[in-house]
């Protein structure tokens, strides 16, 4: 890849009255595009540098990359960003090595457009590469539009009726592509049921409805697997989802299951904080004495949060109400007996 040119820009004077708003914005967008291309080349080279450091640390098989992580800390680079840059560099080298794009064509991409292209199907990469090699400026919008068109025309998850109508421009690819994404998350039997609906009515509104249904199905199923309350007894979540779907209440069920998952997660975090606070308060109480009356007063105030009964103010927005929670820890053998209720009151 050629060396990136020095970044030198001439920006329009924001105080000038001789330039129209349209021309001012056009020149600003042109300057922004130059920065985008410059930034892209910089990011690719940073990815190559990071890859070299990582591969050097892996050489010899000692440390398991510990030296690389230490180097990242010294450079104040997160592990997530480092591997994202490495992936960008590897994608660039792959597309350059396979002849998808020419080295000089990199300057025809915005940064986001290049990253979208790197993640696209090989067929889409070839079409975008041809346009870039011919000198066309490639934007993220163009890449997404072409990706949607390719997905809508070729995905085996779609019934032939939908693919055909998309090819005939009777269905917009931007509406069909999300359908493919959601169908891919579902098991085969649910896919078949939704494809049947689409075959019977391959219209735009039905495509949108089925996309929403598929999204709710996957959301409810994913959250349902994580809800511990569902792991007791012989609950049949798929059948419950079918019944909710028949009532046209699948969205409500998905929201309810999602809230249940969030609530359980919040309770687990609450329990951890409660135990830690209780331990810390106990240690401080042992260290304190009659000579520390203010510290003792503070610890007494914490008792409302560290004891078996918690009292938490909801603040002025809730009219000054307080929530009272009673925490009761049960051992596994106690779960077979009728559970002791957890009290939650506001007042």
Rosetta silent file (secondary structure, phi, psi, omega in degrees, C-alpha in Angstrom):
SEQUENCE: XXXXXXXXXXXXXXXXXXXXXXXXXXXXXXXXXXXXXXXXXXXXXXXXXXXXXXXXXXXXXXXXXXXXXXXXXXXXXXXXXXXXXXXXXXXXXXXXXXXXXXXXXXXXXXXXXXXXXXXXXXXXXXXXXXXXXXXXXXXXXXXXXXXXXXXXXXXXXXXXXXXXXXXXXXXXXXXXXXXXXXXXXXXXXXXXXXXXXXXXXXXXXXXXXXXXXXXXXXXXXXXXXXXXXXXXXXXXXXXXXXXXXXXXXXXXXXXXXXXXXXXXXXXXXXXXXXXXXXXXXXXXXXXXXXXXXXXXXXXXXXXXXXXXXXXXXXXXXXXXXXXXXXXXXXXXXXXXXXXXXXXXXXX
SCORE:     score description
SCORE:     0.000 S_00000001
   1 L     0.000  134.824 -178.787    0.000    0.000    0.000 S_00000001
   2 L   -65.758  154.873 -178.797    1.440    3.424   -0.876 S_00000001
   3 L   -66.258  136.018 -177.650    2.516    5.693    1.927 S_00000001
   4 L   -65.576  135.783 -179.537   -0.302    7.924    3.129 S_00000001
   5 L   -70.045  160.693  176.794    0.127   11.539    2.038 S_00000001
   6 L   -63.332  140.715 -176.191    0.576   14.342    4.540 S_00000001
   7 L   -85.095  103.543 -179.919   -2.773   15.546    5.807 S_00000001
   8 L  -132.067  118.579 -174.717   -3.153   19.105    4.567 S_00000001
   9 L  -127.304  146.332  173.613   -6.613   20.595    4.218 S_00000001
  10 L  -110.974  108.823 -177.637   -8.010   23.969    3.251 S_00000001
  11 L   -93.748  145.604  177.503  -11.207   24.560    5.157 S_00000001
  12 L   -67.596  148.910 -179.215  -13.757   27.216    4.197 S_00000001
  13 L   -74.409  116.779 -178.532  -13.916   30.267    6.448 S_00000001
  14 L   -67.066  -15.950 -179.721  -16.985   29.862    8.698 S_00000001
  15 L   -93.018   -4.541 -175.139  -17.159   33.677    9.083 S_00000001
  16 L   -74.872  137.796  175.921  -17.207   34.383    5.338 S_00000001
  17 L   -97.098   -3.494 -175.719  -20.328   35.902    3.792 S_00000001
  18 L   -91.837   -3.125 -179.484  -19.122   35.259    0.241 S_00000001
  19 L  -116.570  134.133 -178.808  -19.682   31.497    0.341 S_00000001
  20 L   -74.858  160.264  179.281  -23.136   29.926    0.322 S_00000001
  21 H   -61.479  -38.065 -179.344  -24.228   27.430    2.946 S_00000001
  22 H   -64.619  -44.499  179.826  -24.470   24.720    0.289 S_00000001
  23 H   -68.106  -38.562  178.632  -20.926   25.310   -0.950 S_00000001
  24 H   -58.810  -49.040 -179.248  -19.624   25.546    2.617 S_00000001
  25 H   -65.831  -36.198  179.290  -21.108   22.132    3.537 S_00000001
  26 H   -63.091  -42.533  179.983  -19.893   20.580    0.273 S_00000001
  27 H   -70.369  -34.863  176.729  -16.304   21.648    0.986 S_00000001
  28 H   -64.651  -44.668  179.506  -16.589   20.470    4.593 S_00000001
  29 H   -63.517  -36.665  177.654  -17.831   17.042    3.452 S_00000001
  30 H   -64.096  -43.601  178.208  -14.952   16.825    0.958 S_00000001
  31 H   -64.881  -39.109  179.092  -12.442   17.580    3.721 S_00000001
  32 H   -62.668  -40.164  179.263  -14.124   15.048    5.993 S_00000001
  33 H   -63.642  -37.385  177.414  -13.817   12.380    3.282 S_00000001
  34 H   -62.985  -43.771  178.024  -10.080   13.087    2.992 S_00000001
  35 H   -61.948  -39.659 -179.912   -9.717   12.578    6.758 S_00000001
  36 H   -60.316  -46.183 -179.319  -11.704    9.363    6.504 S_00000001
  37 H   -68.441  -39.731  177.212   -9.380    7.924    3.837 S_00000001
  38 H   -61.849  -43.918 -179.833   -6.285    9.076    5.717 S_00000001
  39 H   -64.100  -37.001  179.276   -7.640    7.511    8.905 S_00000001
  40 H   -61.008  -48.554  179.870   -8.367    4.252    7.107 S_00000001
  41 H   -62.132  -39.381  177.669   -4.771    3.848    5.956 S_00000001
  42 H   -61.682  -44.009 -179.192   -3.551    4.711    9.456 S_00000001
  43 H   -63.928  -40.115  178.955   -5.858    2.103   11.017 S_00000001
  44 H   -62.713  -44.233  179.930   -4.682   -0.583    8.581 S_00000001
  45 H   -68.179  -35.466  175.568   -1.063    0.128    9.379 S_00000001
  46 H   -63.468  -39.781  177.024   -1.784    0.145   13.104 S_00000001
  47 H   -62.286  -39.210  178.569   -3.417   -3.256   12.690 S_00000001
  48 H   -66.162  -40.121  178.800   -0.324   -4.542   10.892 S_00000001
  49 H   -63.265  -46.909 -179.847    1.914   -3.212   13.672 S_00000001
  50 H   -62.182  -39.634  178.381   -0.226   -4.847   16.344 S_00000001
  51 H   -63.179  -40.152  178.627   -0.260   -8.118   14.420 S_00000001
  52 H   -63.208  -42.897  178.644    3.552   -8.042   14.194 S_00000001
  53 H   -63.851  -45.793 -179.163    3.854   -7.492   17.958 S_00000001
  54 H   -61.337  -47.268 -177.982    1.351  -10.264   18.703 S_00000001
  55 H   -65.772  -34.066  177.760    3.010  -12.757   16.354 S_00000001
  56 H   -65.253  -41.033 -179.844    6.453  -11.933   17.778 S_00000001
  57 H   -68.996  -29.889  178.258    5.208  -12.623   21.317 S_00000001
  58 H   -74.322  -21.103 -177.557    3.700  -15.922   20.188 S_00000001
  59 L   -63.804  126.009 -178.482    7.036  -16.991   18.749 S_00000001
  60 L    98.301  -17.930  173.608    8.585  -19.615   20.961 S_00000001
  61 L    77.043    9.529 -179.474    5.304  -20.576   22.597 S_00000001
  62 L  -103.260  146.330  175.519    6.041  -18.996   25.986 S_00000001
  63 H    88.633  -19.447  178.721    3.857  -16.550   27.812 S_00000001
  64 H    52.815   40.858  177.859    0.690  -17.294   25.814 S_00000001
  65 H    81.313    7.266 -179.697    0.608  -13.725   24.531 S_00000001
  66 H   -60.248  -37.748  178.519    1.194  -12.166   27.938 S_00000001
  67 H   -63.696  -35.642  178.729    3.891   -9.931   26.504 S_00000001
  68 H   -66.130  -43.856  178.769    1.462   -8.670   23.864 S_00000001
  69 H   -64.169  -37.461  177.159   -1.134   -7.772   26.489 S_00000001
  70 H   -64.373  -40.957  178.768    1.532   -5.986   28.517 S_00000001
  71 H   -63.141  -39.884  177.843    2.558   -4.027   25.412 S_00000001
  72 H   -61.758  -42.394  179.122   -1.068   -3.033   24.862 S_00000001
  73 H   -62.471  -40.297 -179.873   -1.322   -1.752   28.433 S_00000001
  74 H   -65.861  -33.119  179.424    1.833    0.310   27.990 S_00000001
  75 H   -88.862   -1.103 -179.237    0.398    1.824   24.782 S_00000001
  76 L    58.399   47.470  177.734   -2.998    2.342   26.472 S_00000001
  77 L  -118.415  128.581  179.406   -4.799    0.260   23.843 S_00000001
  78 L   -72.054  154.660  179.065   -7.673   -1.990   24.849 S_00000001
  79 H   -62.504  -39.649  179.898   -7.596   -5.641   23.846 S_00000001
  80 H   -61.873  -46.934 -179.702  -10.901   -5.248   21.983 S_00000001
  81 H   -66.333  -38.585 -179.134   -9.633   -2.338   19.885 S_00000001
  82 H   -60.591  -47.020 -178.276   -6.317   -4.085   19.213 S_00000001
  83 H   -72.455  -27.078  174.217   -7.946   -7.201   17.788 S_00000001
  84 H   -66.228  -40.412  178.028  -10.417   -5.081   15.787 S_00000001
  85 H   -68.118  -39.447  177.319   -7.458   -3.314   14.163 S_00000001
  86 H   -62.386  -42.708  178.779   -5.701   -6.615   13.515 S_00000001
  87 H   -63.229  -39.763  177.169   -8.853   -7.964   11.868 S_00000001
  88 H   -61.407  -45.575 -179.887   -9.074   -4.831    9.707 S_00000001
  89 H   -64.106  -41.730  178.800   -5.448   -5.233    8.612 S_00000001
  90 H   -64.825  -38.411  177.746   -5.913   -8.929    7.854 S_00000001
  91 H   -66.155  -41.685  178.503   -9.036   -8.182    5.812 S_00000001
  92 H   -62.677  -45.518 -179.993   -7.208   -5.490    3.870 S_00000001
  93 H   -64.548  -35.879  179.207   -4.268   -7.786    3.148 S_00000001
  94 H   -66.280  -46.237 -179.006   -6.633  -10.578    2.106 S_00000001
  95 H   -67.470  -35.017  176.210   -8.557   -8.358   -0.324 S_00000001
  96 H   -70.389  -42.629 -178.216   -5.315   -6.918   -1.706 S_00000001
  97 H   -67.051  -32.889 -179.322   -3.671  -10.334   -1.949 S_00000001
  98 L   -88.154    0.915  177.424   -6.647  -11.886   -3.736 S_00000001
  99 L    77.851   13.040  178.791   -6.862   -9.024   -6.190 S_00000001
 100 L   -63.716  -43.305  175.775  -10.290   -7.890   -4.991 S_00000001
 101 L  -130.967  154.014  175.570   -9.007   -4.327   -4.787 S_00000001
 102 L   -89.787  158.153 -176.010   -5.870   -2.643   -6.037 S_00000001
 103 H   -58.535  -41.723 -178.257   -3.545   -0.861   -3.648 S_00000001
 104 H   -71.665  -15.950 -177.361   -4.368    2.575   -5.007 S_00000001
 105 H   -76.914  -14.415  178.954   -8.104    1.819   -4.732 S_00000001
 106 H   -58.147  -33.576 -179.645   -8.002    1.929   -0.924 S_00000001
 107 H   -67.642  -10.670 -179.662   -8.163    5.718   -1.200 S_00000001
 108 H   -88.411   -2.748 -179.174  -11.596    5.378   -2.828 S_00000001
 109 E  -103.750  143.543  161.881  -13.126    3.989    0.388 S_00000001
 110 L   -78.252  164.206 -177.837  -14.324    5.765    3.467 S_00000001
 111 H   -60.192  -48.297 -178.334  -13.177    4.049    6.652 S_00000001
 112 H   -67.435  -36.114  178.664  -16.602    2.635    7.483 S_00000001
 113 H   -63.630  -39.373  179.526  -17.233    1.580    3.888 S_00000001
 114 H   -66.003  -42.135 -179.594  -13.991   -0.382    3.861 S_00000001
 115 H   -66.484  -37.300  176.008  -14.824   -2.123    7.147 S_00000001
 116 H   -64.830  -40.552  179.456  -18.302   -3.003    5.861 S_00000001
 117 H   -64.207  -39.768 -179.614  -16.750   -4.388    2.676 S_00000001
 118 H   -62.226  -26.558 -178.293  -14.301   -6.494    4.666 S_00000001
 119 L   -96.211   -2.791 -175.613  -17.241   -8.157    6.442 S_00000001
 120 L   -81.069  168.594  175.880  -19.349   -8.682    3.304 S_00000001
 121 L   -64.426  152.580 -179.366  -19.774  -11.876    1.284 S_00000001
 122 H   -55.050  -37.540 -179.762  -17.001  -12.587   -1.265 S_00000001
 123 H   -64.606  -39.008  178.107  -19.383  -11.909   -4.150 S_00000001
 124 H   -67.968  -40.410  177.786  -20.235   -8.497   -2.724 S_00000001
 125 H   -58.214  -41.658 -179.545  -16.551   -7.750   -2.176 S_00000001
 126 H   -63.534  -44.333 -179.088  -15.848   -8.462   -5.843 S_00000001
 127 H   -65.152  -41.492  179.313  -18.605   -6.115   -7.053 S_00000001
 128 H   -69.019  -39.982  178.850  -17.481   -3.340   -4.714 S_00000001
 129 H   -60.488  -40.285  178.505  -13.848   -3.947   -5.615 S_00000001
 130 H   -61.811  -42.732  179.615  -14.597   -3.559   -9.313 S_00000001
 131 H   -65.504  -41.989  179.925  -16.301   -0.214   -8.680 S_00000001
 132 H   -66.446  -40.113 -179.787  -13.430    1.002   -6.486 S_00000001
 133 H   -66.597  -22.661  177.558  -10.818   -0.134   -9.011 S_00000001
 134 L   -86.111    0.017  175.739  -12.645    1.899  -11.666 S_00000001
 135 L    99.321    3.467  179.528  -12.199    4.999   -9.537 S_00000001
 136 L   -73.798  143.849  174.947  -15.636    5.236   -7.929 S_00000001
 137 L   -80.657  126.651 -174.705  -15.857    6.638   -4.403 S_00000001
 138 E  -103.217  123.505  178.667  -17.292    3.933   -2.124 S_00000001
 139 L  -108.801  163.743  178.645  -19.533    4.943    0.775 S_00000001
 140 H   -62.184  -36.408  179.557  -20.941    2.866    3.612 S_00000001
 141 H   -61.620  -41.651  179.137  -24.448    3.400    2.231 S_00000001
 142 H   -64.082  -43.103 -178.883  -23.450    1.872   -1.118 S_00000001
 143 H   -62.966  -44.670 -179.551  -21.897   -1.165    0.550 S_00000001
 144 H   -65.711  -40.082  179.677  -24.958   -1.774    2.702 S_00000001
 145 H   -63.473  -44.258 -179.892  -27.322   -1.352   -0.238 S_00000001
 146 H   -67.180  -38.447  177.671  -25.374   -3.825   -2.356 S_00000001
 147 H   -63.534  -43.145  178.202  -25.133   -6.265    0.559 S_00000001
 148 H   -62.405  -42.563 -179.599  -28.891   -6.066    1.116 S_00000001
 149 H   -63.212  -42.607 -179.812  -29.574   -6.644   -2.579 S_00000001
 150 H   -66.321  -44.204  179.674  -27.292   -9.672   -2.672 S_00000001
 151 H   -61.262  -46.813 -177.673  -28.757  -11.139    0.517 S_00000001
 152 H   -65.979  -27.288 -176.395  -32.351  -10.648   -0.637 S_00000001
 153 H   -89.933  -18.759 -170.552  -31.637  -12.229   -4.021 S_00000001
 154 H  -125.125  -14.324 -172.688  -29.642  -15.265   -2.932 S_00000001
 155 L   -64.343  126.912  177.084  -30.442  -16.301    0.664 S_00000001
 156 L   -71.837   -9.231  178.298  -31.739  -19.903    0.875 S_00000001
 157 L   -74.166  -17.579 -177.662  -33.625  -18.920    4.036 S_00000001
 158 L   -94.585  145.912  172.949  -36.147  -17.040    1.912 S_00000001
 159 L   -68.824  155.769 -177.410  -38.924  -18.678   -0.126 S_00000001
 160 H   -57.868  -34.393 -178.901  -38.556  -18.388   -3.883 S_00000001
 161 H   -60.295  -38.870  179.945  -41.539  -16.039   -4.049 S_00000001
 162 H   -72.156  -43.206  178.728  -39.741  -13.432   -1.942 S_00000001
 163 H   -61.178  -41.610 -177.655  -36.470  -13.741   -3.852 S_00000001
 164 H   -65.780  -45.219 -178.658  -38.308  -13.417   -7.168 S_00000001
 165 H   -68.036  -30.566  175.646  -40.282  -10.353   -6.136 S_00000001
 166 H   -68.123  -43.337  178.914  -37.120   -8.740   -4.804 S_00000001
 167 H   -62.282  -30.180 -179.739  -35.330   -9.369   -8.097 S_00000001
 168 L   -89.202    8.960  179.303  -38.278   -7.734   -9.902 S_00000001
 169 L    62.936   25.308  175.533  -38.014   -4.662   -7.615 S_00000001
 170 L   -89.453  -17.675  175.197  -41.441   -5.382   -6.131 S_00000001
 171 L  -128.240  132.626 -179.820  -39.899   -5.715   -2.660 S_00000001
 172 L   -74.675  130.834  179.507  -37.153   -3.388   -1.373 S_00000001
 173 H   -56.364  -32.555 -178.774  -33.944   -5.252   -0.402 S_00000001
 174 H   -65.619  -19.967  176.522  -33.574   -3.044    2.693 S_00000001
 175 H   -92.021  -27.976 -177.464  -36.781   -4.611    4.040 S_00000001
 176 H   -82.474  -35.394 -177.675  -35.937   -8.192    3.045 S_00000001
 177 H   -58.651  -44.493  176.728  -32.354   -8.261    4.374 S_00000001
 178 H   -61.461  -30.565  177.626  -33.412   -7.871    8.071 S_00000001
 179 H   -62.043  -43.504  178.732  -35.827  -10.775    7.537 S_00000001
 180 H   -61.184  -43.701 -179.135  -32.927  -13.032    6.539 S_00000001
 181 H   -60.213  -41.719 -178.448  -30.967  -11.942    9.605 S_00000001
 182 H   -75.963  -37.754  178.310  -33.842  -12.792   11.951 S_00000001
 183 H   -61.691  -35.189 -177.724  -34.744  -16.081   10.260 S_00000001
 184 L   -63.153  -20.307 -178.188  -31.149  -17.276   10.671 S_00000001
 185 L   -84.622  -10.933 -171.926  -31.568  -17.141   14.469 S_00000001
 186 L   -99.101  154.652  173.210  -34.534  -19.543   14.515 S_00000001
 187 L   -67.554  162.975 -172.376  -34.702  -23.348   14.469 S_00000001
 188 H   -59.352  -39.926 -176.608  -35.701  -25.032   11.216 S_00000001
 189 H   -65.997  -38.804  177.428  -39.320  -25.761   12.196 S_00000001
 190 H   -69.552  -36.933  175.175  -40.015  -22.128   13.046 S_00000001
 191 H   -59.412  -44.049 -178.943  -38.340  -21.035    9.810 S_00000001
 192 H   -61.566  -42.511  179.885  -40.620  -23.369    7.856 S_00000001
 193 H   -61.432  -42.962 -178.471  -43.737  -21.953    9.527 S_00000001
 194 H   -73.194  -34.581  176.378  -42.758  -18.390    8.696 S_00000001
 195 H   -64.016  -36.344  177.628  -41.742  -19.255    5.128 S_00000001
 196 H   -60.693  -42.917  177.555  -45.206  -20.757    4.633 S_00000001
 197 H   -60.830  -41.826 -178.219  -46.758  -17.439    5.666 S_00000001
 198 H   -69.112  -35.399  178.310  -44.520  -15.581    3.217 S_00000001
 199 H   -65.120  -38.370 -178.034  -45.376  -17.936    0.354 S_00000001
 200 H   -72.255  -29.688 -178.161  -49.077  -17.347    0.896 S_00000001
 201 L  -145.838   78.888 -177.264  -48.689  -13.563    1.026 S_00000001
 202 L   -81.075   56.029 -179.636  -45.349  -12.306   -0.357 S_00000001
 203 L  -108.299  164.247 -174.738  -46.182   -8.648    0.237 S_00000001
 204 H   -60.986  -45.413 -178.736  -44.175   -5.909    1.936 S_00000001
 205 H   -63.104  -37.163  178.400  -46.415   -5.623    5.004 S_00000001
 206 H   -68.807  -36.344  176.523  -46.294   -9.375    5.523 S_00000001
 207 H   -60.332  -43.992  179.215  -42.484   -9.287    5.212 S_00000001
 208 H   -64.823  -42.243  179.721  -42.365   -6.655    7.955 S_00000001
 209 H   -62.417  -44.807 -178.578  -44.787   -8.638   10.142 S_00000001
 210 H   -67.198  -36.592  176.682  -42.819  -11.862    9.764 S_00000001
 211 H   -60.781  -44.392  178.319  -39.559  -10.037   10.491 S_00000001
 212 H   -63.840  -42.759  179.185  -41.055   -8.725   13.744 S_00000001
 213 H   -61.440  -45.151  179.613  -42.393  -12.171   14.635 S_00000001
 214 H   -62.632  -38.036  179.552  -39.011  -13.797   13.995 S_00000001
 215 H   -65.675  -43.540  178.720  -37.313  -11.130   16.101 S_00000001
 216 H   -65.226  -39.768  179.546  -39.713  -11.695   19.013 S_00000001
 217 H   -60.803  -48.782 -178.431  -39.334  -15.468   18.751 S_00000001
 218 H   -67.552  -37.534  179.856  -35.550  -15.356   18.911 S_00000001
 219 H   -65.164  -45.032 -179.586  -35.581  -12.715   21.652 S_00000001
 220 H   -66.170  -41.527 -178.937  -37.986  -14.698   23.824 S_00000001
 221 H   -65.594  -43.369 -179.066  -36.128  -17.972   23.264 S_00000001
 222 H   -64.436  -46.405  179.726  -32.725  -16.449   24.032 S_00000001
 223 H   -68.317  -36.521 -178.404  -33.910  -14.714   27.186 S_00000001
 224 H   -61.626  -34.217  178.807  -35.950  -17.765   28.233 S_00000001
 225 H   -66.072  -25.092 -176.485  -32.850  -19.951   28.310 S_00000001
 226 H   -94.345  -12.569 -177.784  -31.274  -17.571   30.815 S_00000001
 227 L   -79.988  115.923 -176.076  -34.282  -17.191   33.148 S_00000001
 228 H   -70.403  -26.071  179.276  -33.682  -19.472   36.116 S_00000001
 229 H   -63.147  -25.998 -179.841  -37.338  -19.421   37.131 S_00000001
 230 H   -80.661   -9.480 -176.445  -38.097  -21.388   33.949 S_00000001
 231 H   -88.152    1.392  177.400  -35.677  -24.150   34.923 S_00000001
 232 L   -99.727  138.456 -179.599  -37.954  -25.433   37.659 S_00000001
 233 L    77.745 -156.691 -177.033  -40.585  -28.006   36.809 S_00000001
 234 L  -120.259   52.391 -179.499  -41.374  -29.082   33.263 S_00000001
 235 L   -66.338  133.097  178.443  -42.096  -25.769   31.605 S_00000001
 236 L  -106.990   89.932 -176.910  -42.472  -25.999   27.800 S_00000001
 237 H   -62.898  -44.646  179.444  -41.286  -22.596   26.584 S_00000001
 238 H   -56.873  -41.626  179.684  -41.715  -23.304   22.826 S_00000001
 239 H   -69.211  -36.262  176.406  -45.372  -24.260   23.318 S_00000001
 240 H   -63.144  -37.927  177.898  -45.950  -21.217   25.505 S_00000001
 241 H   -66.985  -38.747  177.471  -44.480  -19.088   22.723 S_00000001
 242 H   -61.562  -42.814  179.889  -46.784  -20.753   20.176 S_00000001
 243 H   -65.160  -40.836  177.459  -49.808  -19.933   22.319 S_00000001
 244 H   -64.344  -38.244  178.176  -48.678  -16.325   22.728 S_00000001
 245 H   -64.675  -38.562  179.353  -48.168  -16.093   18.988 S_00000001
 246 H   -64.967  -31.148  178.286  -51.681  -17.404   18.394 S_00000001
 247 L   -86.450    1.815 -176.434  -52.997  -14.634   20.667 S_00000001
 248 L    59.995   36.500 -179.046  -50.878  -12.077   18.801 S_00000001
 249 L  -122.250   24.367 -177.000  -49.106  -11.387   22.105 S_00000001
 250 H   -64.722  -37.091  178.018  -45.629  -12.619   21.205 S_00000001
 251 H   -63.126  -40.553  177.920  -44.139   -9.150   21.629 S_00000001
 252 H   -64.407  -41.138  179.337  -45.582   -8.886   25.125 S_00000001
 253 H   -64.037  -43.831  179.976  -44.208  -12.305   26.028 S_00000001
 254 H   -61.213  -41.351  177.989  -40.740  -11.428   24.729 S_00000001
 255 H   -65.206  -40.984 -179.722  -40.750   -8.218   26.767 S_00000001
 256 H   -64.075  -44.397  179.533  -41.932  -10.074   29.868 S_00000001
 257 H   -65.221  -39.544  177.391  -39.241  -12.738   29.529 S_00000001
 258 H   -62.867  -40.537  177.336  -36.624  -10.058   28.924 S_00000001
 259 H   -66.527  -37.196  177.504  -37.712   -8.211   32.046 S_00000001
 260 H   -62.132  -42.059  177.931  -37.607  -11.457   34.014 S_00000001
 261 H   -63.152  -43.618  179.942  -34.025  -12.024   32.892 S_00000001
 262 H   -64.945  -38.049 -179.704  -33.082   -8.459   33.841 S_00000001
 263 H   -66.475  -44.302  178.050  -34.785   -8.825   37.226 S_00000001
 264 H   -61.687  -41.600  178.727  -32.972  -12.055   38.059 S_00000001
 265 H   -62.520  -40.622  178.922  -29.683  -10.485   37.039 S_00000001
 266 H   -65.225  -38.552  179.487  -30.411   -7.482   39.254 S_00000001
 267 H   -65.685  -40.692  178.273  -31.258   -9.763   42.209 S_00000001
 268 H   -62.352  -41.566  177.624  -27.972  -11.659   41.791 S_00000001
 269 H   -66.859  -39.662  177.956  -26.051   -8.385   41.793 S_00000001
 270 H   -60.457  -44.173 -178.772  -28.081   -7.206   44.800 S_00000001
 271 H   -62.966  -42.123  179.283  -27.255  -10.380   46.723 S_00000001
 272 H   -62.530  -46.366 -179.852  -23.532  -10.025   45.989 S_00000001
 273 H   -65.353  -39.387  179.687  -23.474   -6.373   47.094 S_00000001
 274 H   -61.160  -45.065  179.584  -25.560   -7.181   50.176 S_00000001
 275 H   -65.854  -42.237 -179.093  -23.151   -9.913   51.306 S_00000001
 276 H   -66.266  -42.532  179.258  -20.084   -7.760   50.686 S_00000001
 277 H   -63.188  -40.664  178.443  -21.586   -4.769   52.508 S_00000001
 278 H   -61.283  -42.284  178.934  -22.499   -6.973   55.478 S_00000001
 279 H   -65.482  -42.403  179.766  -18.954   -8.301   55.714 S_00000001
 280 H   -66.771  -40.387  179.503  -17.392   -4.857   55.478 S_00000001
 281 H   -63.763  -40.604  179.486  -19.767   -3.408   58.054 S_00000001
 282 H   -62.674  -43.485  179.566  -18.984   -6.219   60.483 S_00000001
 283 H   -64.147  -40.738  179.495  -15.225   -5.689   60.125 S_00000001
 284 H   -66.775  -36.314  179.870  -15.606   -1.939   60.664 S_00000001
 285 H   -63.623  -38.858  178.066  -17.773   -2.515   63.738 S_00000001
 286 H   -64.556  -39.413 -177.798  -15.062   -4.692   65.281 S_00000001
 287 H   -74.001  -27.765 -176.711  -12.437   -2.011   64.617 S_00000001
 288 L   -83.889  177.051  179.174  -14.577    0.817   66.010 S_00000001
 289 L  -167.230 -163.746 -177.866  -15.490    1.496   69.621 S_00000001
 290 L   -64.919  -20.459 -179.186  -16.845    4.064   72.060 S_00000001
 291 L   -82.319   -1.195 -179.329  -14.186    6.520   70.910 S_00000001
 292 L  -126.319   65.758 -175.610  -15.664    6.601   67.387 S_00000001
 293 H   -64.680  -35.540 -178.564  -19.280    7.667   67.886 S_00000001
 294 H   -70.217  -37.566  177.287  -19.668    9.140   64.414 S_00000001
 295 H   -65.419  -40.852  177.671  -18.347    5.979   62.759 S_00000001
 296 H   -62.850  -37.436  179.088  -20.750    3.905   64.868 S_00000001
 297 H   -64.993  -40.040  177.362  -23.610    6.175   63.776 S_00000001
 298 H   -63.311  -42.859 -179.431  -22.647    5.646   60.126 S_00000001
 299 H   -66.394  -33.708  176.253  -22.551    1.862   60.613 S_00000001
 300 H   -65.571  -37.780  178.080  -25.970    1.961   62.244 S_00000001
 301 H   -65.821  -36.228  178.903  -27.309    3.794   59.194 S_00000001
 302 H   -68.573  -17.315 -179.335  -25.837    1.088   56.931 S_00000001
 303 H   -60.593  -26.534  179.052  -27.787   -1.505   58.898 S_00000001
 304 H   -69.469  -13.103 -179.935  -30.845   -0.556   56.822 S_00000001
 305 H  -113.768  -21.897 -174.872  -28.998   -1.961   53.796 S_00000001
 306 H  -103.724   -9.585  178.493  -26.899   -4.776   55.239 S_00000001
 307 L   -80.762 -178.104 -179.454  -29.460   -6.476   57.463 S_00000001
 308 L   -69.277  -20.098  175.870  -31.941   -9.153   56.439 S_00000001
 309 E  -115.473  120.643 -178.675  -34.498   -6.408   55.767 S_00000001
 310 E   -99.956  138.751  175.060  -33.476   -3.678   53.345 S_00000001
 311 E  -127.312  116.976 -175.487  -35.133   -0.288   53.248 S_00000001
 312 E  -125.950  129.555  178.134  -34.296    1.878   50.248 S_00000001
 313 E   -75.368  138.748  176.603  -35.737    5.301   49.454 S_00000001
 314 L   -89.168   -3.543  176.808  -37.102    5.762   45.949 S_00000001
 315 L    87.749  177.713 -175.827  -36.449    9.486   46.114 S_00000001
 316 H   -66.590  -31.526 -178.377  -38.584   12.545   45.599 S_00000001
 317 H   -63.041  -24.762  178.536  -39.742   11.491   42.124 S_00000001
 318 H  -100.481   21.363  177.851  -41.606    8.586   43.734 S_00000001
 319 L    71.621   23.257  178.304  -43.197   10.820   46.380 S_00000001
 320 L    76.806   11.518 -179.475  -40.643    9.888   49.032 S_00000001
 321 L   -68.675  157.936  177.223  -41.750    6.256   49.129 S_00000001
 322 E  -123.207  149.370  175.860  -39.427    3.540   50.379 S_00000001
 323 E  -104.827  132.338  177.514  -39.045   -0.050   49.251 S_00000001
 324 E  -113.717  121.164  179.377  -38.707   -2.762   51.899 S_00000001
 325 E  -119.349  132.913  174.425  -37.122   -6.051   50.831 S_00000001
 326 E  -107.049  120.614 -179.401  -36.626   -9.081   53.042 S_00000001
 327 L   -98.678  123.983  178.715  -33.786  -11.332   51.929 S_00000001
 328 L  -125.539  117.231  178.561  -33.973  -14.979   52.968 S_00000001
 329 L   -86.504  131.966 -179.431  -31.201  -17.351   51.890 S_00000001
 330 L  -118.559  140.779  173.496  -32.292  -20.933   51.286 S_00000001
 331 L   -82.162  160.164 -177.706  -30.168  -24.052   50.952 S_00000001
 332 H   -54.817  -36.423 -178.299  -30.930  -26.439   48.057 S_00000001
 333 H   -71.385  -18.950  178.390  -32.735  -28.936   50.332 S_00000001
 334 H   -78.335  -17.778 -176.511  -35.077  -26.184   51.505 S_00000001
 335 H   -67.177  -20.631  179.717  -36.296  -25.572   47.954 S_00000001
 336 H   -74.515  -24.855  177.812  -38.454  -28.708   48.128 S_00000001
 337 L   -81.287  163.850  176.073  -40.505  -27.160   50.936 S_00000001
 338 L   -55.859  128.832 -175.176  -42.969  -24.307   50.287 S_00000001
 339 L   -68.295  147.002  174.574  -40.771  -21.254   49.628 S_00000001
 340 L   -80.843  125.242 -174.568  -40.589  -18.393   52.089 S_00000001
 341 L   -66.916  147.043  172.321  -41.875  -15.316   50.266 S_00000001
 342 L   -92.031  120.965 -174.453  -39.599  -12.374   49.590 S_00000001
 343 L   -84.798  129.801  174.873  -41.410   -9.318   50.836 S_00000001
 344 E  -135.766  113.603 -177.409  -41.364   -6.239   48.650 S_00000001
 345 E  -132.862  148.104  172.530  -43.425   -3.235   49.684 S_00000001
 346 E  -118.636  130.807 -179.621  -43.476    0.426   48.817 S_00000001
 347 L   177.945    0.000    0.000  -44.844    2.859   51.289 S_00000001
